[in-house]
Amino acid sequence: MKPSALQRYEALRDQGVALMRAGDLPAACELLQQALAAARSLADRNVEDRAFCNWVGVTLSLQPCDAQLPKLREILVRNSDAENCRLAAYNLARAYEDKREHKKGLFYARIALERTKSLDKANPEWLATSHNQLANLLVAESFFAEGLEHYAMALEAHRQPPAVLKAMIDGNIGYCQLMLGKPREALELLYRSLRKLRAYRIATVRAHLDLALALLEVEKYHHAIRHAGRALATAEADGRADDVKNALYLLGEAANLLGDEDAARLHFSKLQKYFPETPFLTDFLLATDIRQMVNLRA
């Protein structure tokens, strides 16, 4: 028997979600785009909205989705389905976090959390991801203690979270501990997070950067260079300018603390190119320790 259009949509959706959970984001994106096309043939706006939110959710992990933001806002404002509203708000917050527009991201992240709490049936994973998202944006604004509280709530909301989500939250908690002056406690969580993310083939640039900064704080400068170097190679290959800048700073700082001024000057000079309006940046960084002012998540 030939499957119905609804069955085709549901099969594509389920396969796409399974691939997303397995970490194969390009394949997941392709299947969820097919699911969206199938949903459009059903003439059911709520199903189409859900398919659109699912597709955007994965696409955001691969590339900017500025063109899709008006449709997400439309779904949120229309308010015809509570779950779709939550997904739209959550994806809007993610998009603005990626754009470094953290105050807008916080606005939508709070809406997403409120909508999640208001659902008739509790969804532990959505509660966990909403608390995690809100915490990420608070940390980007340097509210580390408040962020740590929401990360703890994320773990409390979902006692058995998916392994990738648990690894990400562990890393986030570790970063907060680092920024709150507890680098040794942070390192255990950051290493654990990195191992899990590697196992699931999830991007580890942020994990390597966090570890490099923590290792600087415990005077493990050669180890810091190794992790910052790995982050730099991946960030350059992926064209992630903000991560490239953070990696260059950490490499320069580690070399400087080792007393290798030539290497430090080389890294800081590369960083200088991103800040043409600050011509004396290299000399300033060689002479000044600014680690207490650095927030890698900002």
N, C-alpha and C positions, 0 to 999 in steps of 0.2 A: 504494500500500500504506500502510495506517495505521501510523504509527510506534509502536513498543513503548513501554511505560512507561519503560524504561531509556533509550531514545533520546530521549524527551521530556525526561527529567531532564538528560541530558548536554547537550542543545541549550540548555536554559534556563541551565544552569550556565555553559556556554561563552559565551553571549551576556552573562550578567551579569558575568563576569570581564572580558570585553572592554570593557564599559561602565565598569567600575571603573578599568581601566587608562587609559581615555580621560578620566577625571575626572568622569564623569556619575554621581555617587554615588546620588542618589535613584532614577534609573532602574535602576541596578545592584541596589540594595537590593530593589526591587520584583520584578525577575526572579529574584534569588536566593531570595527568599521563595517564589516560585512553584516554584523548583527544589526547595526544602525540602519543599513539599507533595507534589511528585511523588516525591521520595525516600521519603517515609513510606509511599507505596503499594507500595513494592518489598519491604517486610518484610526489609530487609537493614540491620542496625543500623550497620555500619560506613559504609555509603553515607549513611544518615540522619545519622550523626554528622558526616561530612565536609560535608554540605549545611548542617547547623546551624552549624558553625564558619565556613563561607564567608559565610553570611548575617550572623552576628554580627560578623564582621570588617569588613564594610562598614557595618553599622548603627552600630558604635562611632564611626565618623567623623561620624555625623549626630546621635546622641543617646546618653544614658547607657543602659546595658544591665544594670542591677543585677539584674533579674529573671532574666537568663540566666546569671549567674555560677554558681549551683549546678549547672546542667547542664554547664557547661564543666569544673568541678571533677570531676564524675562521669565525664566522658569521659577526663580525665587519669588519674584513679585506676583506672578500669577497665582501662586499658592494653591494649586489644584490638587497636589499630592504631597503629603508631609515628608515622605522619604525622598522624593525628588528635590524638594526644597532643601533638605539637609545636604544632599549630594551637590547641589548647585552652589550652596554657600561654602561648603568644604573646598570645592574645586576653585572657586573664586579666591578664597584665602590662599590656597597653594599658588595660584597664578601670581598674586601680588607679593607673596613671599619670594618667589623666583625673580620678580622684578625689583626686589629690594624696597618695595613700597610697604613697609612694615605696619604703619598705622592703618592703612586700608585693609591689609591682611588681618590685623587684629579685629577690625570691625566685623568682617565676614566670619572669622574663626569663632567669635563669640556667638554669632547667629547660628552657626553650625552646631555648636555645643548645646545651645538652648533648644534647637529643633530636635537634636538627638535625645535629649532628656524628656522631651514632650511626646515622644512616640508612644503609642499604646502598648507596644511590645518592646521590652528592653533589648537593645542590641549591644552586647559587651564590646565587640570589636569596634563599632562606631564610637562608643563612648571612649574607648582607649585611644583611637586615632584622633578624635577631636581634642581630648586633653593634651595629647602629644603635639598636635598642631598649634594649639594655643600657647603651649609652653615654648615651642620653637620661636614663635614670634615675640614672646616676652623676652626670651634670651637674646634675640637679635637687637632688642632695645635695651639690653644690659640689665634686665630685671632677673637676675640669676636665682635669687631665693624664691621668687614667685614662680619662675619657670620650674624649679625643682619640685615645688609642691604639685604642680599639674602633672609632671612626669610620674610622680608617686601615685597620683590619682589614676593615671592611665593604667599602671600596673594593677592597682586595686580594682579597677573596673573590669578587667579581663584577667581572670586567674590563670588561664591557659592560652595566652595569645599566640598567634602564628609565630614561628621561629624568627622570621625576618623582622616582624614588628618588635618582638622582644629584644632582638639584637640592636635595633635602632634606638629603642628607649634606653637600653643599658648604656649605649654610647652617649646619648644625650644627658643622662644622669651623671655619667663620668665627666662630661665637659663642664656641667654646672659645678660639680665638686672641685674641679680644677680651678674654675674662675672664683670659687669661694675660698680658695687657699688650701685645698686638700689634695695636692697632686698625687701622693702615694695611693690614697684611696681611689682616686680617679683612674690611675693606670690599670688596676685590675679590671675594672669595667670596660675601659677602652680597648684593652687587648682582647677581652672576651667578645666584645662587639665585633672587632675586626675579624676574628677567626670565624664567627658565624656568617658575617656578610660575605667573606671570601667563599665559604662553602656553598652559598646560594648565588654566587656570581653577581652580587649586587655591587654597585659602584662604591669604591672605598676611598675616594679622594679625601672626603671630610674626615674619615676615620684616621687616615695617615696624618693629616694636618693636626688633628686633635692630639694624637700621640706625640707628634714632634714637639708641640708646645709643652705638653706635660713632661716630656723627657728633658727639655731645657730646664724646667723648674727643679728637677732632681739631679741636675748636672750630668746627665748621660748624653753628652753632646754628640758623640759619634753615632749613637742610636738615633738621635733626633735628625741628624743629617740623612741617615738612611731612609727614614720615613718621609721626611720632607722631599727628598729626591724622587721617591716613588710617586708622591702626590704631584710633583711638578711634571714628571713625564706624562702622566695620564691627563692632567689638566691641559697641558700644551697640545696633546693629541686631540683632545675633545674641544679645544677652543674655549676653555672656561677661564676667562681673563681674571675674575676675582680670585679663583683658586690659584692661578699662576702667581698673582701678586702675593698672596699669603705664603705660598711655598718659597718664593724668592726671599721674602723677609725672614722666614724661619731658617733658611739655609745660611743667609748672611749673618744672622744673629748667632747661630751655632758656631760658625767659623770664627766670628769675632770673639766669642767666649773662649774658644780654643787658642786664641792668640794668633790665628792665621789671617792677618790683615789683608793679604793679597786676595785670598778666596772670598773673604767677606766683602771687600770692595767690588769684586767681580759680580757677586750676586746683587748687591745693593745698586750697582750701576745699571744692571738690567732692570731692576725695579724702578729706578729713576726715570726710565723711558715712559713709564705709565703716568708720571707726574711732571710733565714739562714745566708746569707753573711753579714748581718747587726746585730750583736749580741746585740747591745745596743739600738735597736729601741724603746723598751718600755720606757726606761728611757728618751730617747730623746723626745718622743712625750709627755710625762708627763710634761716635762720642757719647751717645745717650742710650740708655736701656729703657725702651718704651714698652716692655712686656706687660706692665701693669695697666697699660692703656689699650692693649690689643684685645679685640673681640673678633675672633675668626668667623662668628656667625652674623656679624653686623652687615 
